[in-house]
């Protein structure tokens, strides 16, 4: 994937990711949360994965040797100390909570070589070896009139030690595609043709500039020589289709790609044939703005999608979104009509295994409700209840029940004692959406974080399950085990948690506050 900074009105923030990590010798290593670099500290634990002293870019997942093998773009964000370019590192996990670090697997090239940065690609096993097809990116080459990007090849016998095969490098055909956009190869064996196919992020040389993006198609019989075929998917809609991925569940094929033309999101299309037509589902994204470059893998039973929640510049709620951040994993589920939904993996949710007892208080400070249930009666007004101090890393879960749809309702995070300052996970039944909001609002925030919005349909009489997982300044919310939204929350580092409602009565049941 092409490295970039998202200079849009919403933002990201750094936080230290998933779980306890191990060093190359298999010993646990803990890291402290903080600004910029992480420093090893005893008894510290991070939940959403990121490498120590660096950040994670695109993840390239595969399942092998009984675990998910996660190759990823390792970004130090410090060229002065670590040099220019991005290498590939690898980690493995069986549960998305505990990770084993394997270190660097494909090193960067020099400024004179095509692969100064090892950008996104794919990993597969074929012909008795493991193969990586990756993007070799070097912006210095453009000054000499050469392509910045090319597809490159590496092979291995054991997933850890890789040999580059530079003679297999190939470039975009410039008679139809732009020379500097030829990246993110995804290779699969096509049973219908008996050939290997490669999907690529490419751009036409003609057309509306911001709508020239397409998913290109190549074919090969030996994984060495590739022929460029007619485009696989070209809707004339986006600037580019980054990080393509393809898989099949039942009778349906699914094409995954990420775009930054409209809302910055990972999208999908569905078809009963590799030849199309590709249908746009009603909800064609897996998450909001803060989940990008996502690719999938299966253990043969379940399929998961691996993306990153980006940090925000200057560690501020209104800072620009950065490239890269922390790993987030959703489980993908297929609905009867073929469309896809996502939920938190059981192993991730079950990691929050230590429930805490809470006592709710009204906005006036009076005790109310039971530890596991509370009712907010707010006809014609706003009201809220606080559940006490919110841990830095925790899960908040509840089921909301109402007989008449309120104007809005949801969960408060890190609110002040007087309920003035707070983050809000707000569901709006009339508008059929969920948003991330805060008070006080920043310059880039009107009544919600720009682009942190998901379509959610809730109806009277139907319980609404809410789950929020949060660690430091990063979090993700799931609604009804079907809709997800990542977010960042920097400016309010601590406070209480609770529930709120406007113009309606909502009962919150099965309330759980739990830590790791």
Residue pairs with C-beta under 8 A, 6 or more apart in sequence:
1 57
1 58
1 73
1 119
1 120
1 135
1 183
1 184
1 201
1 242
1 243
1 258
1 293
2 119
2 137
2 149
2 181
2 183
2 240
2 242
3 57
3 75
3 86
3 117
3 119
3 137
3 323
4 260
4 323
5 313
5 320
5 321
5 322
5 323
6 12
6 260
6 264
6 310
6 320
6 321
6 322
6 323
7 320
7 321
8 264
8 289
8 320
8 321
8 450
8 451
9 444
9 450
9 451
10 289
10 290
10 321
10 444
10 449
10 450
10 451
10 452
11 312
11 313
11 316
11 317
11 318
11 319
11 320
11 321
11 444
11 449
11 488
12 290
12 309
12 310
12 311
12 312
12 313
12 319
12 321
12 322
12 325
12 488
13 311
13 312
13 315
13 316
13 317
13 319
13 473
13 474
13 488
13 489
13 490
14 35
14 36
14 55
14 311
14 312
14 315
14 325
14 473
15 33
15 46
15 48
15 50
15 311
15 325
15 326
15 471
15 472
15 473
15 474
15 488
16 31
16 32
16 33
16 34
16 38
16 46
16 48
16 50
16 326
16 471
16 472
17 46
17 47
17 48
17 49
17 50
17 56
17 325
17 326
17 327
17 471
17 474
18 46
18 47
18 48
18 49
18 50
18 96
18 97
18 99
18 326
18 327
19 45
19 46
19 47
19 49
19 96
19 97
19 98
19 99
19 351
20 28
20 29
20 30
20 45
20 46
20 98
20 99
21 28
21 29
21 30
21 31
21 46
21 49
21 52
21 91
21 99
21 100
21 101
22 28
22 29
22 99
22 100
22 101
23 29
23 101
24 101
24 102
24 103
26 100
29 40
29 52
29 101
30 40
30 41
30 42
30 43
30 44
30 45
30 46
31 38
31 39
31 40
31 41
31 44
31 46
31 52
32 38
32 39
32 40
32 41
32 44
33 44
33 46
33 392
33 471
33 472
35 315
37 53
38 46
38 50
38 52
38 53
39 53
40 52
45 393
45 516
46 471
46 472
47 97
47 351
47 393
47 469
47 471
47 516
48 309
48 326
48 327
48 328
48 471
48 474
49 56
49 91
49 99
49 326
49 327
50 56
50 325
50 326
50 327
51 74
51 89
51 101
53 76
54 74
54 75
54 76
54 77
55 75
55 76
55 77
55 311
55 322
55 324
55 325
55 326
56 72
56 73
56 74
56 75
56 308
56 324
56 325
56 326
56 327
57 72
57 73
57 74
57 75
57 86
57 120
57 293
57 308
57 323
57 324
58 72
58 73
58 119
58 120
58 243
58 293
58 295
58 308
59 70
59 71
59 72
59 293
59 294
59 295
59 306
59 307
59 308
59 327
60 70
60 71
60 72
60 88
60 120
60 121
60 122
60 123
60 295
61 68
61 69
61 70
61 71
61 295
61 296
61 297
61 304
61 306
62 68
62 69
62 71
62 123
62 124
62 297
63 69
63 297
63 298
63 299
63 300
64 125
64 130
64 159
65 92
65 159
66 94
67 92
67 93
67 94
68 92
68 93
68 94
68 96
68 297
68 299
68 304
69 90
69 92
69 123
69 159
70 90
70 91
70 92
70 93
70 99
70 306
70 327
71 88
71 89
71 90
71 105
71 123
71 132
72 88
72 89
72 90
72 91
72 327
73 86
73 87
73 88
73 118
73 119
73 120
73 324
74 86
74 87
74 88
74 89
74 104
75 86
75 323
75 324
76 82
77 324
83 108
84 108
84 111
84 116
85 108
85 109
85 116
85 117
85 118
86 108
86 117
86 118
86 119
87 104
87 105
87 106
87 107
87 108
87 118
88 104
88 105
88 106
88 118
88 132
88 134
89 101
89 102
89 103
89 104
89 105
90 102
90 103
90 105
90 159
90 160
91 99
91 100
91 101
91 102
92 99
92 100
92 102
93 99
93 100
95 345
95 347
95 348
95 351
96 304
96 329
96 345
96 347
96 348
97 347
97 348
97 351
102 160
105 156
105 159
105 160
105 161
105 162
106 118
106 132
106 134
106 154
106 162
106 164
107 118
108 115
108 116
108 117
108 118
109 115
109 116
109 136
109 138
110 116
111 138
111 140
112 140
113 136
113 138
114 136
114 137
114 138
114 141
114 150
114 152
114 166
114 169
115 134
115 136
115 137
115 138
115 152
115 164
116 136
116 137
116 138
116 139
116 140
117 135
117 136
117 137
117 138
118 134
118 135
118 136
118 137
119 134
119 135
119 136
119 137
119 149
119 183
119 184
120 134
120 135
120 183
120 184
120 242
120 243
120 293
121 132
121 133
121 134
121 135
121 151
121 184
121 185
121 186
122 132
122 133
122 185
122 186
122 187
123 130
123 131
123 132
123 159
124 130
124 131
124 187
124 188
125 131
126 189
126 196
126 223
127 223
129 155
129 156
129 157
130 155
130 156
130 157
130 158
130 159
131 153
131 154
131 155
131 156
131 187
131 223
132 153
132 154
132 155
132 156
132 162
133 151
133 152
133 153
133 185
133 187
133 198
134 151
134 152
134 153
134 154
134 185
135 149
135 150
135 151
135 152
135 182
135 183
135 184
135 185
136 149
136 150
136 151
136 152
136 169
137 148
137 149
137 183
138 148
139 148
141 147
141 148
142 148
142 180
147 171
147 172
147 179
147 180
147 182
148 179
148 180
149 171
149 172
149 180
149 181
149 182
149 183
150 169
150 170
150 171
150 182
151 169
151 170
151 171
151 182
151 183
151 185
151 198
151 200
151 226
152 164
152 165
152 166
152 168
152 169
153 164
153 165
153 168
153 169
153 223
153 224
154 162
154 163
154 164
154 165
155 162
155 163
155 165
156 162
156 163
168 224
170 226
171 179
171 182
172 178
172 179
172 181
172 182
172 202
173 228
174 205
175 205
176 204
176 205
177 202
177 203
177 204
177 205
177 216
178 202
178 203
178 204
178 205
178 212
181 201
181 202
181 203
181 240
182 200
182 201
182 202
182 216
183 200
183 201
183 242
184 200
184 201
184 242
184 243
184 244
185 198
185 199
185 200
186 198
186 199
186 200
186 243
186 244
186 245
186 246
186 295
187 196
187 197
187 198
187 199
187 223
188 196
188 197
188 199
188 246
189 195
189 196
189 197
190 196
190 197
190 219
190 274
192 274
193 219
194 221
195 219
195 220
195 221
196 219
196 220
196 221
196 223
197 217
197 218
197 219
198 217
198 218
198 219
198 220
198 226
199 215
199 216
199 217
199 232
199 244
199 246
199 255
200 215
200 216
200 217
200 218
200 244
201 213
201 215
201 216
201 240
201 241
201 242
201 243
201 244
201 257
202 213
202 214
202 215
202 216
202 231
202 240
203 212
203 213
203 214
203 239
203 240
204 212
204 214
204 234
205 212
206 212
207 236
208 236
210 238
210 239
210 261
211 236
211 237
211 238
211 239
211 261
212 236
212 239
212 240
213 237
213 238
213 239
213 240
213 241
213 259
213 261
214 231
214 232
214 233
214 234
214 235
214 241
215 231
215 232
215 233
215 234
215 241
215 244
215 255
215 257
216 228
216 231
216 232
217 228
217 229
217 230
217 231
217 232
218 226
218 227
218 228
218 229
219 226
219 227
219 229
220 226
220 227
232 255
233 241
233 255
233 269
233 276
233 278
235 278
237 259
237 261
238 259
238 261
238 262
239 259
239 260
239 261
240 259
240 260
240 261
241 257
241 258
241 259
242 257
242 258
242 259
242 260
242 293
243 256
243 257
243 258
243 266
243 293
243 294
243 295
244 255
244 256
244 257
245 255
245 256
245 257
245 294
245 295
245 296
246 253
246 254
246 255
246 256
247 253
247 254
247 256
247 296
247 298
247 303
248 254
249 303
249 334
250 334
250 338
251 272
251 338
252 270
252 271
252 272
252 334
252 338
253 270
253 271
253 272
253 273
253 274
254 268
254 269
254 270
254 340
255 268
255 269
255 270
255 271
255 278
256 266
256 267
256 268
256 294
256 295
256 296
256 305
257 266
257 267
257 268
258 265
258 266
258 267
258 292
258 293
258 294
259 265
259 267
260 292
263 285
263 288
263 289
263 451
264 289
264 292
264 321
264 451
265 285
265 286
265 287
265 288
265 289
265 291
265 292
266 285
266 286
266 287
266 291
266 292
266 293
266 294
266 305
266 307
267 284
267 285
267 286
268 281
268 284
268 285
268 286
268 340
269 278
269 279
269 280
269 281
269 284
270 278
270 279
270 281
270 338
270 339
270 340
271 277
271 278
271 279
281 338
281 339
281 340
282 339
283 339
283 455
283 483
286 294
286 305
286 307
286 330
286 332
286 340
286 342
286 484
287 294
287 307
287 328
287 330
287 342
287 454
287 476
287 484
287 485
287 486
288 451
288 452
288 453
288 454
288 485
288 486
288 487
289 321
289 450
289 451
289 452
290 309
290 310
290 321
290 452
290 485
290 486
290 487
290 488
291 307
291 308
291 309
291 328
291 484
291 486
292 307
292 308
292 310
293 307
293 308
294 305
294 306
294 307
295 305
295 306
295 307
296 303
296 304
296 305
296 306
296 332
297 303
297 304
297 306
298 304
302 331
302 332
303 331
303 332
304 329
304 330
304 331
304 332
304 345
305 329
305 330
305 332
305 342
306 327
306 328
306 329
307 327
307 328
307 330
308 324
308 325
308 326
308 327
308 328
309 325
309 326
309 327
309 328
309 474
309 476
309 486
309 487
309 488
310 321
310 322
310 323
310 324
310 325
310 488
311 321
311 322
311 324
311 325
311 326
311 488
312 318
312 319
312 320
312 321
312 322
312 488
312 490
313 319
313 320
313 321
313 322
315 473
315 490
316 442
316 490
316 491
317 438
317 442
317 445
317 449
317 488
317 489
317 490
317 491
318 442
318 443
318 444
318 445
319 490
325 474
326 474
328 476
328 486
329 345
329 348
330 342
330 343
330 344
330 345
330 484
331 342
331 343
331 344
331 345
331 346
332 340
332 341
332 342
333 340
333 341
333 342
333 343
333 481
333 482
334 340
335 341
341 481
341 482
341 483
342 478
342 482
342 483
342 484
343 478
343 481
343 482
343 484
344 467
344 469
344 476
344 478
344 481
344 484
348 469
349 395
349 467
349 469
351 516
352 394
352 395
352 469
352 514
352 515
352 516
353 514
353 516
354 514
354 515
354 516
355 512
355 513
355 514
356 391
356 394
356 513
356 514
356 515
357 371
358 371
358 387
358 388
358 511
358 513
359 367
359 371
359 387
359 388
360 367
360 368
360 369
360 371
360 374
360 385
360 386
360 387
360 498
361 367
361 368
361 385
361 386
362 368
362 383
362 385
363 383
363 384
363 385
363 386
363 419
368 374
368 385
369 375
369 385
371 511
372 509
372 510
372 511
372 512
373 507
373 508
373 509
373 510
373 511
374 385
374 499
374 507
374 508
374 511
375 505
375 506
375 507
375 508
376 383
376 384
376 385
376 409
376 499
376 500
376 501
376 505
376 506
376 507
376 508
377 383
377 505
378 406
378 501
378 502
378 503
378 504
378 505
378 506
379 503
379 504
379 505
380 503
381 502
381 503
382 500
382 501
382 502
382 503
383 500
383 501
384 412
384 415
384 419
384 498
384 499
384 500
384 501
385 498
385 499
385 500
386 412
386 415
386 417
386 419
386 496
386 497
386 498
387 496
387 497
387 498
387 499
387 511
387 513
388 496
388 497
389 494
389 495
389 496
389 497
390 396
390 413
390 414
390 494
390 495
390 496
390 497
390 513
391 513
391 515
392 471
392 472
392 494
393 470
393 471
393 472
393 515
393 516
394 470
394 513
394 514
394 515
395 467
395 468
395 469
395 470
395 512
395 513
395 514
395 515
396 411
396 413
396 466
396 467
396 468
396 470
396 497
396 512
396 513
397 465
397 466
397 467
397 468
397 510
397 511
397 512
397 514
398 411
398 465
398 466
398 499
398 508
398 509
398 510
398 511
398 512
399 463
399 464
399 465
399 466
399 508
399 509
399 510
400 409
400 427
400 458
400 463
400 464
400 466
400 506
400 507
400 508
400 509
401 463
401 464
401 506
401 507
401 508
401 509
402 409
402 460
402 504
402 505
402 506
402 507
403 460
403 461
403 505
404 460
404 504
404 505
405 429
405 430
405 458
405 459
405 460
405 504
406 429
406 501
406 502
406 503
406 504
406 505
406 506
407 428
407 429
407 430
407 502
407 503
407 504
408 426
408 427
408 428
408 429
408 501
408 502
408 503
409 426
409 427
409 499
409 500
409 501
409 502
409 504
409 506
410 424
410 425
410 426
410 427
410 434
410 466
410 499
410 500
411 424
411 425
411 466
411 468
411 477
411 497
411 498
411 499
411 500
412 419
412 422
412 423
412 424
412 496
412 497
412 498
412 499
412 500
413 422
413 423
413 424
413 425
413 468
413 470
413 475
413 489
413 492
413 495
413 497
414 421
414 422
414 423
414 489
414 492
414 493
414 494
414 495
414 496
414 497
415 421
415 422
415 423
415 492
415 495
415 496
415 497
415 498
416 422
416 495
416 496
417 496
419 498
420 439
421 439
421 440
421 492
421 495
422 438
422 439
422 492
422 495
423 436
423 437
423 438
423 489
423 492
424 436
424 437
424 438
424 439
424 500
425 434
425 436
425 466
425 468
425 477
426 434
426 435
426 436
426 437
426 448
427 433
427 434
427 456
427 458
427 464
427 479
428 434
428 435
429 458
429 459
432 455
432 456
432 457
433 453
433 454
433 455
433 456
434 453
434 454
434 456
434 477
434 479
434 483
434 485
435 447
435 448
435 449
435 452
435 453
435 454
436 448
436 449
436 452
436 453
436 477
436 485
436 487
437 445
437 447
437 448
437 449
438 445
438 449
438 489
438 491
438 492
441 447
442 491
444 450
449 487
452 485
452 487
453 485
454 479
454 483
454 484
454 485
455 483
456 479
456 480
456 483
458 464
458 479
463 509
464 479
464 480
465 478
465 479
465 480
465 481
466 477
466 478
466 479
467 477
467 478
468 475
468 476
468 477
468 478
469 475
469 476
469 477
469 478
470 476
470 489
473 488
473 489
473 490
473 493
474 486
474 487
474 488
474 489
475 486
475 487
475 488
475 489
476 484
476 485
476 486
476 487
477 484
477 485
477 487
478 484
497 513
499 506
499 508
